[in-house]
Amino acid sequence: MNLIKYFIIIIIAILISPAPASAKKASVVCKSISRGKTDITVKAKTKKTKYNYKKSIMELTSIPSDTVSPYAASAITQVHGLTRSEINSSFTLAIKTKEYAPNRICIWPLEINVTLILDPLIYIAKEHKVGSCRRTAVKGHELKHVRISKNALNDYKNIIRKQINSYNMEHRVYGPISRKEAKNYQKRIEKE
């Protein structure tokens, strides 16, 4: 989930980055002619769970884990199933411009779209044959981990949405700037 925290920091940095001096001077004019509000969409998606039945109990047991074992350090354990979920994200920013005067325009973020994608993979030891009670039990247990990850992703989605909405997006309007500067300025906003 550290990726999500990093993603939140990037979004906040984009939203609170200062405008160049030329854009600050007359931003009141642009605020009055822009629609001013930025549409913000944050989605969480879960891909179809994939399964891998190729690894043995010994191979699964040897895979390092970042979770804390509930067992004593001296306990000998075996892993019959393992869930690995990858989290990916995408971020898009749409810019709007409006002419203020000949060769002078106002510019502001029109849309911010964030998508968080959970891609779960469940390993079940190859020793557990199709239809066996053990395989069914292991699969049921591992699917609980997928549900927990999905719920956590939805929680982070709501946190990201609240963070973005906590900034007054109605005042993120810049200009007027020259039309000649617009393309470079748009690239700058998108990079920030």
C-alpha positions in Angstrom: 0.0 0.0 0.0 3.1 2.3 0.0 2.4 2.9 -3.7 -1.0 4.4 -2.7 0.6 6.8 -0.2 3.2 7.8 -2.8 0.4 8.4 -5.3 -1.5 10.6 -2.8 1.6 12.7 -2.3 2.0 13.2 -6.1 -1.6 14.3 -6.5 -1.3 16.7 -3.6 1.9 18.2 -5.0 0.2 18.7 -8.4 -2.8 20.5 -6.8 -0.9 22.8 -4.5 2.0 23.7 -6.9 2.3 27.5 -7.2 1.4 29.3 -10.4 4.1 31.3 -12.2 4.1 35.0 -11.5 2.7 35.9 -14.9 -0.3 33.6 -14.3 -0.9 35.0 -10.8 -1.2 38.7 -11.7 -4.6 38.6 -13.4 -6.1 35.3 -12.3 -9.2 37.2 -10.9 -10.1 38.0 -14.5 -9.8 34.3 -15.6 -11.7 33.1 -12.5 -14.6 35.2 -13.6 -14.8 33.8 -17.1 -13.9 30.1 -16.4 -16.4 27.6 -15.2 -13.9 27.2 -12.5 -14.8 23.8 -11.2 -12.6 20.8 -11.8 -14.3 17.4 -12.3 -12.6 14.8 -10.1 -13.1 11.1 -10.6 -11.4 8.4 -8.5 -12.1 4.8 -9.3 -11.0 1.5 -7.9 -11.1 -1.6 -10.1 -10.3 -5.2 -9.5 -9.2 -7.4 -12.4 -10.4 -11.0 -12.6 -8.4 -13.2 -10.1 -5.8 -15.4 -11.8 -4.7 -18.8 -10.4 -1.4 -20.6 -10.5 -1.4 -24.3 -9.6 2.2 -25.0 -10.7 4.2 -24.6 -7.5 4.7 -27.2 -4.8 4.1 -26.7 -1.1 7.9 -26.5 -0.7 8.2 -23.8 -3.4 5.3 -21.8 -1.9 6.8 -22.1 1.6 10.1 -20.7 0.3 8.6 -17.5 -1.1 9.5 -14.6 1.1 6.6 -12.8 2.7 6.3 -9.3 4.2 3.5 -10.4 6.6 4.1 -11.1 10.3 3.8 -14.8 11.1 1.3 -15.6 13.9 3.5 -18.6 14.8 6.6 -18.8 17.1 9.9 -18.3 15.3 10.7 -22.0 16.1 7.5 -23.3 14.5 7.8 -25.2 11.3 5.1 -24.1 8.8 4.0 -24.9 5.3 2.3 -22.7 2.8 -0.5 -24.4 0.8 -1.8 -21.2 -0.8 -0.6 -17.7 -1.3 -2.1 -14.5 -2.6 -0.1 -11.8 -4.4 -1.9 -8.7 -5.5 -0.3 -6.0 -7.6 -1.7 -2.5 -7.5 -1.4 -0.2 -10.5 -2.7 3.2 -11.0 -3.3 5.7 -13.8 -3.7 9.5 -13.6 -5.0 11.8 -16.3 -5.4 15.6 -16.3 -7.4 17.5 -18.9 -6.8 21.2 -19.3 -9.3 23.8 -20.4 -8.5 27.1 -22.1 -10.7 30.1 -22.8 -9.9 33.2 -24.8 -9.9 36.3 -22.7 -8.8 38.8 -25.3 -7.0 38.5 -28.7 -4.0 36.3 -28.1 -4.7 36.1 -24.3 -6.2 33.0 -22.7 -7.1 31.6 -19.4 -6.2 28.0 -18.5 -7.3 25.6 -15.7 -7.5 21.9 -15.0 -10.9 20.6 -16.3 -10.7 17.0 -15.2 -8.6 14.9 -12.9 -9.1 11.1 -13.3 -7.5 8.6 -11.0 -7.9 4.9 -11.4 -6.5 2.3 -8.9 -6.3 -1.3 -10.3 -6.0 -4.4 -8.1 -4.6 -7.4 -10.0 -4.8 -10.5 -7.7 -3.0 -13.8 -8.3 -3.6 -16.8 -6.1 -1.2 -19.6 -5.8 -2.5 -23.0 -4.7 -0.1 -25.9 -4.2 0.0 -28.4 -7.0 -0.4 -31.3 -4.5 -4.0 -30.3 -4.0 -5.9 -31.9 -6.9 -9.0 -30.4 -8.6 -12.2 -31.1 -6.6 -10.3 -32.0 -3.4 -11.6 -30.6 -0.1 -8.1 -29.2 0.7 -7.9 -27.3 -2.6 -11.4 -25.8 -2.1 -10.5 -24.8 1.5 -7.2 -23.2 0.4 -9.0 -21.3 -2.4 -11.7 -20.0 -0.1 -9.1 -18.8 2.4 -7.0 -17.0 -0.3 -10.1 -15.4 -1.7 -10.6 -13.7 1.7 -7.2 -12.0 1.2 -8.4 -10.7 -2.2 -11.6 -9.3 -0.6 -9.5 -7.6 2.1 -7.2 -6.1 -0.5 -10.2 -4.9 -2.5 -11.8 -3.3 0.6 -8.4 -1.6 1.4 -8.2 -0.3 -2.2 -11.7 1.2 -1.9 -10.7 2.8 1.4 -7.7 4.4 -0.3 -9.9 5.5 -3.2 -12.0 7.4 -0.7 -9.0 8.9 1.0 -7.5 10.1 -2.3 -10.9 11.6 -3.4 -11.2 13.4 0.0 -7.6 14.7 -0.3 -8.2 16.1 -3.8 -11.5 17.6 -2.9 -10.0 19.2 0.2 -8.2 21.7 -2.0 -10.4 24.4 -3.5 -10.3 23.4 -7.1 -12.4 26.4 -8.1 -9.4 28.6 -7.6 -7.0 26.7 -9.8 -7.4 29.1 -12.8 -4.4 30.8 -14.3 -3.9 33.6 -16.8 -4.5 35.5 -18.8 -1.4 34.3 -20.7 -0.4 34.7 -24.3 -1.8 32.0 -26.7 1.9 31.4 -27.6 2.6 30.4 -24.0 -0.4 28.2 -23.7 1.1 25.0 -25.2 4.2 25.2 -23.0 2.1 26.2 -19.9 -0.3 23.3 -20.5 2.7 20.9 -20.6 4.0 22.4 -17.4 0.7 21.9 -15.6 0.5 18.3 -16.8 4.0 17.6 -15.6 3.5 19.3 -12.2 
